[in-house]
Amino acid sequence: MWILWGVFSTLLGSLSVPFRKKSLAITNISNPLYINLGNVIGLTIVVIFFMLWYMDTALLSYKFFIFLWLSATLFFFKTPIILNVYKKEKISALLPYENLNKIFIVIISFLFLSSINPVSTSSFVVTLIAICVIVGFTVDWKKMILPKSFNNIIVRQGLQSVHSLVIAYTVSLATDKIYFMMYLIVLTIVFSYSNIKNKEFSVLPTLPKEFYKSRITESLLWNVWYIITLFLMSTYGIIITILLSFLWLGMTMFFSYFMLWEKPTRKEISLIVIVSSLVGIWFFLK
């Protein structure tokens, strides 16, 4: 049953990417305001959480809040970087570099976080192979032309590596639902302060309806994806969550083709088949 949640999460995350790129192309609002609009949608989901699930706030501790604040700080610095990259690069051009950080995450998780969520050696090995295959297939070894935003991509990947490990540890200190709730509240406060300080809310009435449709859709999809990802991370560990996330390759290219007309190459299609096969092999070996 849980692998179905992984596939469903992947579907939502993949579908959110073209909507994000589309909404960014429609208007040129500041990154903090763009992010905060998504936080507002997330807070709506938090209210639903309050209504449907009991949250044991006794699990909260000073240690939890320290790592929560660290997680929010990393998000504050990394997200504007990736939004700028999405504005300048094709989605397919980002694939090699989007997965480089996962090598570091998987190794550190296997060595130091296995006590939180034990993982088999076969899962560790298959995940590493899948990452290497993705990087190997998506880099143009003949031309070796780096994206225009290469420096920003590398900085973002470094921040993402640390952020993912901090999230995994913070969730282990409480629950996935408590983390999601407190995380969004902290982010909304931080970004709202930035929006008010820079007087950015005044542009909201001037934004086109098409932007709001794409932004709200992307945010709903992303927040539900994030909730399920946190659940998988807290229950099965970060390595299994990363392995299941590789299913998003095919889905992202599929949606990008029909929504943004970014046609995948034969090489990219071969990559999808190989990585999906590796996930299938892992399922039988686990």
SULQUIMO-V501511 format. One record per pair of residues at least 12 apart in sequence whose ideal C-beta (glycine too) atoms are under 10 Angstrom apart, sorted by the first residue. I is the first residue (numbers start at 1). GAP is how many residues later the second one is. D is the distance in Angstrom with one decimal. If there is no record, write none. Layout:
I,GAP,D / I,GAP,D
This chain:
2,229,8.9 / 2,230,7.2 / 2,233,7.2 / 2,234,6.8 / 2,238,9.0 / 2,242,9.2 / 3,229,9.6 / 3,233,9.7 / 3,237,9.4 / 3,241,7.1 / 3,244,9.8 / 3,276,9.2 / 3,280,6.9 / 3,283,9.6 / 5,223,5.7 / 5,224,9.6 / 5,226,7.1 / 5,227,6.5 / 5,230,9.3 / 5,231,9.8 / 5,239,8.7 / 6,222,8.0 / 6,223,9.0 / 6,225,10.0 / 6,226,6.1 / 6,230,8.7 / 6,234,8.1 / 6,235,7.6 / 6,237,8.6 / 6,238,3.5 / 6,239,7.9 / 6,241,7.3 / 6,273,9.1 / 7,237,7.5 / 7,240,6.2 / 7,241,9.8 / 7,244,9.2 / 7,272,9.7 / 8,216,9.0 / 8,217,8.9 / 8,220,6.8 / 9,215,8.2 / 9,216,5.3 / 9,217,8.8 / 9,218,8.7 / 9,219,3.9 / 9,220,5.7 / 9,221,9.9 / 9,222,8.5 / 9,223,6.8 / 9,232,8.7 / 9,235,7.4 / 9,236,7.9 / 9,238,9.0 / 9,239,8.7 / 10,215,8.1 / 10,218,9.2 / 10,219,9.4 / 10,234,6.6 / 10,235,6.3 / 10,236,8.3 / 10,237,4.3 / 10,238,4.5 / 10,239,9.1 / 10,240,9.1 / 10,241,6.1 / 10,242,9.0 / 11,210,9.0 / 11,214,8.5 / 11,236,8.4 / 11,237,8.1 / 11,240,5.8 / 11,244,9.3 / 12,208,8.8 / 12,209,4.8 / 12,210,7.6 / 12,211,9.2 / 12,212,5.5 / 12,213,4.1 / 12,214,9.1 / 12,215,9.6 / 12,216,7.4 / 12,217,9.5 / 12,236,9.4 / 12,239,9.4 / 13,208,7.4 / 13,209,7.1 / 13,211,9.2 / 13,212,4.1 / 13,213,8.3 / 13,215,8.8 / 13,216,7.6 / 13,232,7.3 / 13,234,9.5 / 13,235,5.4 / 13,238,8.1 / 13,239,8.1 / 14,207,9.0 / 14,211,8.8 / 14,231,9.7 / 14,233,8.2 / 14,234,4.5 / 14,235,8.3 / 14,236,8.1 / 14,237,3.4 / 14,238,4.3 / 14,239,8.5 / 14,240,7.5 / 14,241,5.8 / 14,242,8.7 / 15,202,8.6 / 15,203,8.6 / 15,206,5.4 / 15,207,9.4 / 15,210,8.7 / 15,233,9.5 / 15,236,7.3 / 15,237,8.4 / 15,239,9.4 / 15,240,5.4 / 15,244,8.8 / 16,22,9.9 / 16,201,7.9 / 16,202,4.9 / 16,203,8.0 / 16,204,8.4 / 16,205,3.8 / 16,206,4.4 / 16,207,9.0 / 16,208,9.0 / 16,209,6.4 / 16,210,9.7 / 16,232,9.9 / 16,236,9.4 / 16,239,9.1 / 17,69,8.4 / 17,74,6.4 / 17,77,9.8 / 17,201,8.1 / 17,204,9.0 / 17,205,8.9 / 17,231,8.3 / 17,234,9.2 / 17,235,5.4 / 17,236,10.0 / 17,238,7.1 / 17,239,7.1 / 17,242,9.3 / 17,243,9.3 / 18,73,7.7 / 18,196,9.0 / 18,199,10.0 / 18,200,8.5 / 18,234,7.8 / 18,236,9.7 / 18,237,5.0 / 18,238,5.3 / 18,239,9.2 / 18,240,8.4 / 18,241,4.1 / 18,242,5.3 / 18,244,8.6 / 19,194,8.8 / 19,195,5.0 / 19,196,7.8 / 19,197,9.1 / 19,198,5.0 / 19,199,3.7 / 19,200,8.7 / 19,201,9.4 / 19,202,6.8 / 19,203,8.7 / 19,236,8.7 / 19,240,7.7 / 19,241,9.9 / 20,14,9.3 / 20,18,9.1 / 20,62,9.6 / 20,63,8.2 / 20,66,6.4 / 20,71,9.7 / 20,194,7.9 / 20,195,8.3 / 20,197,9.5 / 20,198,4.7 / 20,199,8.9 / 20,201,9.1 / 20,202,7.6 / 21,62,9.9 / 21,65,5.4 / 21,66,8.2 / 21,68,9.6 / 21,69,9.1 / 21,70,6.7 / 21,193,9.1 / 21,197,9.0 / 21,235,8.0 / 21,238,8.6 / 21,239,6.3 / 21,241,9.2 / 22,188,8.6 / 22,189,9.0 / 22,191,9.4 / 22,192,4.8 / 22,193,9.2 / 22,195,9.2 / 22,196,8.0 / 22,237,6.8 / 22,238,7.0 / 23,14,9.2 / 23,15,9.8 / 23,63,9.9 / 23,184,9.9 / 23,187,8.5 / 23,188,5.7 / 23,189,8.5 / 23,190,8.4 / 23,191,3.7 / 23,192,4.5 / 23,193,9.0 / 23,194,8.4 / 23,195,6.0 / 23,196,9.2 / 24,59,6.5 / 24,60,9.3 / 24,62,5.7 / 24,63,5.3 / 24,187,9.3 / 24,190,8.8 / 24,191,9.1 / 24,194,9.4 / 25,61,9.1 / 25,62,7.5 / 25,186,9.5 / 25,189,8.9 / 25,235,8.9 / 26,181,8.3 / 26,182,6.3 / 26,183,10.0 / 26,184,5.7 / 26,185,4.5 / 26,186,9.5 / 26,187,9.5 / 26,188,6.6 / 26,189,8.7 / 27,176,8.6 / 27,179,8.9 / 27,180,5.7 / 27,181,6.8 / 27,183,9.0 / 27,184,5.0 / 27,185,9.9 / 27,187,9.8 / 27,188,9.2 / 28,59,8.4 / 28,175,10.0 / 29,171,7.5 / 29,174,6.1 / 29,175,8.7 / 29,177,9.6 / 29,178,6.9 / 29,182,8.2 / 29,186,9.5 / 30,50,8.8 / 30,53,9.8 / 30,164,8.6 / 30,165,8.0 / 30,168,7.1 / 30,170,5.5 / 30,173,8.4 / 31,48,7.2 / 31,49,3.9 / 31,50,8.8 / 31,51,9.5 / 31,52,5.0 / 31,53,7.2 / 31,56,9.6 / 31,160,9.5 / 31,163,9.6 / 32,44,8.7 / 32,47,9.1 / 32,48,7.2 / 32,51,9.9 / 32,158,8.9 / 32,159,5.2 / 32,160,9.1 / 32,161,9.4 / 32,162,4.5 / 32,163,5.9 / 32,165,9.5 / 32,166,7.5 / 32,168,6.9 / 33,158,7.9 / 33,159,9.8 / 33,161,8.4 / 33,162,5.4 / 33,165,8.4 / 33,167,4.4 / 33,168,7.5 / 33,170,7.3 / 33,171,8.0 / 33,174,9.6 / 34,45,9.1 / 34,46,8.8 / 34,49,6.6 / 34,157,9.6 / 34,166,9.7 / 34,177,9.6 / 34,181,7.4 / 34,185,10.0 / 35,40,8.6 / 35,41,8.7 / 35,44,5.7 / 35,45,7.5 / 35,48,7.6 / 35,152,7.7 / 35,153,9.6 / 35,155,9.7 / 35,156,5.7 / 35,159,9.2 / 35,160,9.5 / 35,184,9.7 / 36,151,8.0 / 36,152,6.6 / 36,154,9.0 / 36,155,4.0 / 36,156,6.2 / 36,157,9.9 / 36,158,7.9 / 36,159,5.7 / 36,164,8.5 / 36,165,9.2 / 37,154,9.4 / 37,158,9.7 / 37,167,8.4 / 37,170,9.3 / 37,174,9.4 / 37,175,8.4 / 37,178,5.6 / 37,179,8.1 / 37,181,9.8 / 37,182,7.0 / 38,41,9.5 / 38,146,9.5 / 38,149,9.2 / 38,150,9.8 / 38,153,9.5 / 38,177,7.0 / 38,178,8.8 / 38,180,7.4 / 38,181,4.0 / 38,182,9.2 / 38,184,6.8 / 38,185,7.5 / 39,144,9.7 / 39,145,5.9 / 39,146,9.0 / 39,147,9.7 / 39,148,5.3 / 39,149,4.4 / 39,150,9.3 / 39,151,9.2 / 39,152,6.2 / 39,153,8.2 / 39,180,8.3 / 39,184,9.2 / 40,144,9.3 / 40,148,7.1 / 40,151,9.8 / 40,152,9.3 / 40,176,9.4 / 40,179,8.1 / 41,143,9.5 / 41,174,8.4 / 41,175,6.2 / 41,176,9.6 / 41,177,9.0 / 41,178,3.9 / 41,179,5.9 / 41,180,9.9 / 41,181,8.6 / 41,182,6.2 / 42,138,8.0 / 42,139,9.4 / 42,141,8.7 / 42,142,4.4 / 42,143,9.4 / 42,145,8.1 / 42,146,7.9 / 42,177,6.9 / 42,178,9.1 / 42,180,8.4 / 42,181,4.6 / 42,182,9.7 / 42,184,8.0 / 42,185,9.2 / 43,138,9.0 / 43,141,5.6 / 43,142,7.3 / 43,144,9.4 / 43,145,6.0 / 43,180,9.4 / 44,140,9.8 / 44,175,9.4 / 44,176,8.9 / 44,179,8.7 / 45,135,8.1 / 45,136,9.1 / 45,139,8.1 / 45,174,9.5 / 45,175,8.1 / 45,178,5.3 / 45,179,7.4 / 45,181,9.4 / 45,182,7.2 / 46,131,9.1 / 46,134,7.2 / 46,135,4.9 / 46,136,9.1 / 46,137,9.5 / 46,138,5.7 / 46,139,7.3 / 46,142,9.5 / 46,177,9.2 / 46,181,10.0 / 47,134,9.6 / 49,128,5.9 / 49,129,9.3 / 49,131,7.5 / 49,132,6.0 / 49,135,10.0 / 49,178,8.6 / 50,127,9.8 / 50,131,7.9 / 52,125,9.9 / 53,122,9.6 / 53,124,6.0 / 53,125,9.9 / 53,128,9.8 / 54,123,9.5 / 55,119,9.0 / 55,120,7.3 / 55,122,5.9 / 55,123,5.5 / 55,126,6.9 / 55,127,9.7 / 56,118,8.3 / 56,119,7.3 / 56,121,9.6 / 56,122,7.6 / 57,117,8.9 / 57,121,7.3 / 57,124,9.7 / 57,125,9.6 / 58,116,9.7 / 59,114,7.6 / 59,115,4.4 / 59,116,6.5 / 59,119,6.3 / 60,113,8.7 / 60,114,6.3 / 60,118,7.0 / 60,122,7.8 / 61,112,6.7 / 61,113,7.9 / 63,106,9.7 / 63,107,9.0 / 63,110,6.1 / 63,111,9.8 / 64,105,9.9 / 64,106,6.5 / 64,107,9.6 / 64,108,9.7 / 64,109,4.4 / 64,110,5.3 / 64,114,8.2 / 64,115,8.2 / 64,118,8.1 / 65,105,9.4 / 65,108,9.5 / 65,109,9.9 / 65,117,7.9 / 65,121,9.0 / 66,104,9.1 / 66,107,9.6 / 67,99,5.9 / 67,100,8.8 / 67,102,6.2 / 67,103,4.2 / 67,104,9.4 / 67,105,9.7 / 67,106,6.7 / 67,107,9.9 / 67,112,9.4 / 68,98,9.0 / 68,99,9.6 / 68,102,5.8 / 68,103,10.0 / 68,105,8.7 / 68,106,8.8 / 68,110,9.5 / 68,111,7.1 / 68,114,5.6 / 68,115,6.4 / 68,117,9.6 / 68,118,6.4 / 69,101,9.7 / 69,113,9.7 / 69,114,9.9 / 69,117,6.8 / 69,121,9.6 / 70,92,8.8 / 70,93,8.9 / 70,96,5.6 / 70,97,9.9 / 70,99,9.7 / 70,100,8.0 / 71,91,9.5 / 71,92,6.5 / 71,93,9.7 / 71,94,10.0 / 71,95,4.9 / 71,96,5.7 / 71,98,9.2 / 71,99,5.7 / 71,100,9.6 / 71,108,8.3 / 71,111,9.7 / 71,112,6.5 / 71,115,8.5 / 71,116,9.4 / 72,91,9.8 / 72,94,9.8 / 72,110,9.1 / 72,111,6.4 / 72,112,9.3 / 72,113,9.4 / 72,114,4.5 / 72,115,5.5 / 72,116,10.0 / 72,117,9.1 / 72,118,6.4 / 72,119,9.7 / 73,86,9.9 / 73,90,9.3 / 73,93,9.5 / 73,113,9.3 / 73,117,8.4 / 74,85,5.6 / 74,86,8.3 / 74,87,9.9 / 74,88,6.1 / 74,89,4.2 / 74,90,9.4 / 74,92,6.5 / 74,93,8.9 / 75,84,8.8 / 75,85,9.8 / 75,88,6.6 / 75,91,9.8 / 75,92,9.4 / 75,108,8.1 / 75,111,9.2 / 75,112,6.4 / 75,115,9.0 / 75,116,9.7 / 76,83,10.0 / 76,110,9.6 / 76,111,7.6 / 76,114,6.1 / 76,115,7.7 / 76,118,8.7 / 77,78,8.9 / 77,79,9.0 / 77,82,6.0 / 77,86,9.2 / 78,77,8.1 / 78,78,5.3 / 78,79,9.0 / 78,80,8.8 / 78,81,3.9 / 78,82,5.9 / 78,84,9.1 / 78,85,6.3 / 79,77,8.7 / 79,80,9.3 / 79,81,9.9 / 79,84,9.8 / 79,108,9.3 / 79,112,9.5 / 80,72,9.7 / 80,76,9.4 / 81,68,8.7 / 81,70,9.7 / 81,71,5.1 / 81,72,8.2 / 81,73,10.0 / 81,74,6.1 / 81,75,4.4 / 81,76,9.7 / 81,78,7.5 / 81,79,9.6 / 82,12,8.9 / 82,16,9.3 / 82,67,9.4 / 82,70,8.0 / 82,71,8.3 / 82,73,9.9 / 82,74,5.1 / 82,75,9.5 / 82,77,9.3 / 82,78,8.3 / 83,73,9.9 / 84,65,6.9 / 84,68,6.2 / 84,72,9.3 / 85,12,9.2 / 85,13,9.8 / 85,62,7.9 / 85,63,9.2 / 85,64,4.6 / 85,65,9.5 / 85,67,5.5 / 85,68,5.9 / 85,71,6.9 / 86,63,9.3 / 87,62,8.9 / 88,59,8.0 / 88,60,5.9 / 88,61,5.3 / 88,64,8.8 / 89,58,5.2 / 89,59,7.0 / 89,60,5.8 / 89,61,9.5 / 89,63,9.6 / 89,64,8.2 / 90,57,8.8 / 90,166,8.5 / 90,170,8.6 / 90,172,5.8 / 91,161,6.5 / 91,162,7.8 / 91,164,9.4 / 91,165,5.1 / 91,169,7.4 / 91,171,6.1 / 91,173,10.0 / 92,46,7.8 / 92,160,8.9 / 92,161,7.0 / 92,164,7.4 / 92,165,9.9 / 92,170,6.1 / 92,171,9.0 / 92,172,6.7 / 92,173,7.8 / 92,176,6.3 / 93,45,8.7 / 93,47,9.6 / 93,52,9.3 / 93,53,9.7 / 93,54,5.3 / 93,55,9.3 / 93,56,9.2 / 93,60,9.6 / 93,169,9.5 / 94,44,9.0 / 94,53,7.2 / 94,55,8.8 / 94,59,7.0 / 95,39,6.8 / 95,40,8.7 / 95,42,8.5 / 95,43,4.3 / 95,44,9.2 / 95,154,7.2 / 95,157,8.6 / 95,158,8.9 / 95,173,7.8 / 95,176,8.2 / 96,38,7.3 / 96,39,5.3 / 96,40,8.6 / 96,41,8.3 / 96,42,3.9 / 96,43,4.7 / 96,44,8.7 / 96,50,9.9 / 96,51,9.2 / 96,57,9.4 / 97,38,8.4 / 97,41,8.6 / 97,42,8.9 / 97,49,9.0 / 97,50,7.4 / 97,52,9.4 / 97,53,7.6 / 97,56,4.6 / 97,57,7.2 / 97,59,8.7 / 97,60,6.3 / 98,36,8.5 / 98,37,9.5 / 98,40,8.9 / 98,55,8.1 / 98,58,9.3 / 98,59,7.7 / 98,62,8.8 / 98,150,10.0 / 98,151,9.7 / 98,154,9.9 / 99,31,8.7 / 99,32,5.4 / 99,33,9.1 / 99,34,9.6 / 99,35,4.8 / 99,36,5.9 / 99,39,8.1 / 99,58,8.9 / 99,143,9.0 / 99,146,9.6 / 99,147,8.3 / 99,150,9.2 / 100,31,8.2 / 100,34,9.4 / 100,35,6.3 / 100,53,8.8 / 100,54,8.1 / 100,57,5.6 / 100,58,9.6 / 100,60,9.7 / 100,61,8.9 / 101,30,9.5 / 101,52,10.0 / 101,53,9.3 / 101,55,8.6 / 101,56,4.1 / 101,57,7.0 / 101,58,8.8 / 101,59,5.1 / 101,60,4.1 / 101,61,9.1 / 101,62,9.4 / 101,63,7.6 / 102,25,8.0 / 102,26,9.0 / 102,28,9.0 / 102,29,5.2 / 102,32,8.7 / 102,33,9.3 / 102,55,9.1 / 102,58,8.9 / 102,59,8.1 / 102,62,8.3 / 102,136,9.5 / 102,137,9.5 / 102,140,5.5 / 102,141,9.6 / 102,143,8.7 / 102,144,9.1 / 103,24,9.4 / 103,25,6.9 / 103,28,5.4 / 103,29,7.7 / 103,32,8.1 / 103,58,9.0 / 104,27,10.0 / 104,53,8.8 / 104,54,8.8 / 104,56,9.7 / 104,57,4.9 / 104,58,9.2 / 104,60,9.3 / 104,61,8.8 / 105,22,9.7 / 105,26,9.4 / 105,55,8.4 / 105,56,5.5 / 105,57,9.2 / 105,58,9.6 / 105,59,5.2 / 105,60,6.3 / 105,63,8.6 / 105,133,6.6 / 105,134,8.3 / 105,137,6.8 / 106,13,9.4 / 106,17,9.5 / 106,18,6.8 / 106,19,9.9 / 106,21,5.3 / 106,22,6.0 / 106,24,9.6 / 106,25,6.9 / 106,58,10.0 / 106,132,7.8 / 106,133,5.5 / 106,136,6.3 / 106,137,8.8 / 107,17,8.5 / 107,20,9.9 / 107,21,7.7 / 107,132,9.7 / 108,53,8.2 / 108,54,9.7 / 108,56,9.4 / 108,57,6.1 / 108,60,9.6 / 108,130,9.2 / 109,15,8.6 / 109,18,9.5 / 109,55,8.6 / 109,56,7.1 / 109,59,6.8 / 109,60,9.9 / 109,128,6.9 / 109,129,4.8 / 109,130,5.4 / 109,131,9.9 / 109,132,9.7 / 109,133,8.4 / 110,13,8.8 / 110,14,4.8 / 110,15,9.7 / 110,17,8.8 / 110,18,8.9 / 110,127,9.3 / 110,128,9.4 / 110,129,6.4 / 111,13,9.6 / 112,53,8.7 / 112,57,9.5 / 113,52,7.5 / 113,55,6.1 / 113,56,7.1 / 113,59,8.1 / 113,124,7.2 / 113,125,6.8 / 113,126,8.7 / 114,123,7.9 / 114,125,8.8 / 115,57,9.5 / 116,52,7.3 / 116,53,7.5 / 116,55,9.0 / 116,56,4.7 / 116,57,9.8 / 116,117,9.9 / 116,118,9.0 / 116,121,7.2 / 116,122,9.0 / 117,51,8.1 / 117,54,9.9 / 117,55,7.9 / 117,116,8.0 / 117,117,7.9 / 117,118,7.7 / 117,119,6.3 / 117,120,3.0 / 117,121,7.3 / 117,122,8.0 / 117,123,7.9 / 117,124,9.4 / 118,118,9.8 / 118,119,7.5 / 119,117,8.2 / 119,118,5.2 / 119,119,8.6 / 119,120,4.8 / 119,121,6.6 / 119,124,9.7 / 119,167,9.5 / 120,119,9.3 / 120,120,9.5 / 120,162,9.4 / 120,165,8.0 / 120,166,6.5 / 121,164,9.9 / 122,159,9.1 / 122,160,6.9 / 122,162,9.8 / 122,163,4.5 / 122,164,6.8 / 123,113,9.4 / 123,114,8.6 / 123,116,5.8 / 123,117,6.2 / 123,119,9.9 / 123,120,6.7 / 123,159,6.2 / 123,162,7.9 / 123,163,6.2 / 124,115,6.1 / 124,116,9.9 / 124,119,9.5 / 125,157,9.1 / 125,160,9.2 / 126,113,9.5 / 126,117,6.7 / 126,152,5.8 / 126,153,8.0 / 126,155,6.4 / 126,156,4.2 / 126,157,9.6 / 126,159,7.0 / 126,160,8.9 / 127,111,9.9 / 127,112,5.5 / 127,113,8.1 / 127,114,9.9 / 127,115,6.0 / 127,116,4.6 / 127,117,9.8 / 127,119,8.3 / 127,151,8.6 / 127,152,9.4 / 127,155,7.6 / 128,111,9.3 / 128,115,9.8 / 129,145,9.8 / 129,146,9.5 / 129,149,6.3 / 129,152,9.3 / 129,153,9.5 / 130,112,8.7 / 130,113,6.6 / 130,116,5.5 / 130,119,9.8 / 130,144,8.5 / 130,145,5.5 / 130,146,9.7 / 130,147,9.6 / 130,148,4.7 / 130,149,7.3 / 130,151,9.6 / 130,152,8.3 / 131,111,8.1 / 131,112,9.3 / 131,115,8.2 / 131,144,9.4 / 131,147,9.9 / 133,113,9.3 / 133,138,7.1 / 133,141,5.7 / 133,142,6.2 / 133,144,9.9 / 133,145,7.0 / 134,112,7.1 / 134,115,7.2 / 134,137,6.6 / 134,138,9.9 / 134,140,8.9 / 134,141,6.2 / 134,144,9.7 / 136,135,8.9 / 137,112,9.9 / 137,130,6.3 / 137,131,7.6 / 137,133,7.0 / 137,134,4.1 / 137,135,9.4 / 137,137,7.4 / 137,138,8.5 / 138,111,9.2 / 138,127,10.0 / 138,129,8.0 / 138,130,7.3 / 138,133,6.6 / 140,127,9.2 / 164,69,8.8 / 164,74,6.6 / 164,77,9.3 / 164,78,8.4 / 165,73,7.6 / 167,12,7.5 / 167,16,8.5 / 167,59,9.8 / 167,62,9.1 / 167,63,7.6 / 167,66,7.1 / 167,67,9.8 / 167,71,8.2 / 168,62,9.5 / 168,65,5.8 / 168,66,8.3 / 168,69,7.7 / 168,70,4.6 / 168,71,9.7 / 168,73,8.7 / 169,69,9.6 / 170,12,9.3 / 170,13,8.4 / 170,60,9.9 / 171,12,9.7 / 171,59,6.0 / 171,60,9.3 / 171,62,6.0 / 171,63,4.7 / 171,64,9.8 / 171,67,9.4 / 172,61,9.0 / 172,62,6.9 / 172,65,9.7 / 174,60,9.2 / 175,55,8.9 / 175,56,9.3 / 175,59,6.8 / 176,50,9.7 / 176,51,7.4 / 176,52,9.2 / 176,53,8.8 / 176,54,3.8 / 176,55,5.0 / 176,56,8.7 / 176,57,7.1 / 176,58,4.3 / 176,59,8.0 / 177,50,7.8 / 177,53,7.9 / 177,54,8.3 / 177,57,9.2 / 178,52,10.0 / 179,51,6.2 / 179,54,9.6 / 179,55,8.1 / 180,43,8.4 / 180,46,6.9 / 180,47,5.8 / 180,49,9.8 / 180,50,5.8 / 180,51,9.3 / 183,43,9.0 / 183,47,9.0 / 184,39,8.2 / 184,42,9.3 / 214,45,9.9 / 225,20,9.7 / 225,23,9.3 / 228,13,9.6 / 229,12,6.2 / 229,13,9.9 / 229,15,9.1 / 229,16,7.7 / 232,12,6.9 / 232,13,9.0 / 240,42,8.8 / 240,46,8.4 / 243,32,9.7 / 243,35,8.2 / 243,36,6.3 / 243,39,6.1 / 243,40,9.5 / 243,43,9.7 / 244,35,7.0 / 244,38,9.2 / 244,39,9.7 / 245,34,9.8 / 246,26,9.5 / 246,29,5.0 / 246,30,7.8 / 246,32,7.6 / 246,33,6.1 / 246,36,9.9 / 247,25,9.2 / 247,28,8.0 / 247,29,6.6 / 247,32,6.2 / 248,27,10.0 / 249,15,9.7 / 249,19,8.2 / 249,22,6.8 / 249,23,5.4 / 249,25,9.9 / 249,26,5.9 / 249,27,8.0 / 250,14,9.0 / 250,18,9.2 / 250,19,8.5 / 250,21,8.9 / 250,22,4.0 / 250,23,8.4 / 250,25,8.0 / 250,26,6.4 / 251,21,9.1 / 252,12,9.7 / 252,20,9.6 / 253,12,9.7 / 253,15,6.2 / 253,16,8.0 / 253,18,9.2 / 253,19,6.8 / 254,18,9.0
